[in-house]
Amino acid sequence: LRLQPNFHEGRLHGALTSYHNNGLAEIRAEYWNGKLNGHFAVYDRSGNLRKEGIFNMGEQIGGHLSYYPTGELARCETYTDGKSVSCEEFMEDGTLIASSNS
């Protein structure tokens, strides 16, 4: 795991990218004064997007998505003020298998 962190006054600040041993990105995230703030993405060793979402000063907001290795949507969880308000899970063929609202 290799990192390209930026710091401001000892806290993560700005873009952060960590890499798998093969040189492909594993995590891309934005930080503001040590808190996740902006787009966050996680990739597998083959470079496929596996998870993504948005943070606002450390709290999850909006849709957070998880994907199968094929790229198909596996899960969509929606957040408001850092709390999960709905979640849907899908089979790899796109069939909805679970849905909940808080």
Stockholm file with secondary structure:
# STOCKHOLM 1.0

chainA/1-102         LRLQPNFHEGRLHGALTSYHNNGLAEIRAEYWNGKLNGHFAVYDRSGNLRKEGIFNMGEQIGGHLSYYPTGELARCETYTDGKSVSCEEFMEDGTLIASSNS
#=GR chainA/1-102 SS CEEECCEETTEECEEEEEECTTSSEEEEEEEETTEEEEEEEEECTTSCEEEEEEEETTEEEEEEEEECTTSCEEEEEEEETTEEEEEEEECTTSCEEEEEEC
#=GC SS_cons         CEEECCEETTEECEEEEEECTTSSEEEEEEEETTEEEEEEEEECTTSCEEEEEEEETTEEEEEEEEECTTSCEEEEEEEETTEEEEEEEECTTSCEEEEEEC
//
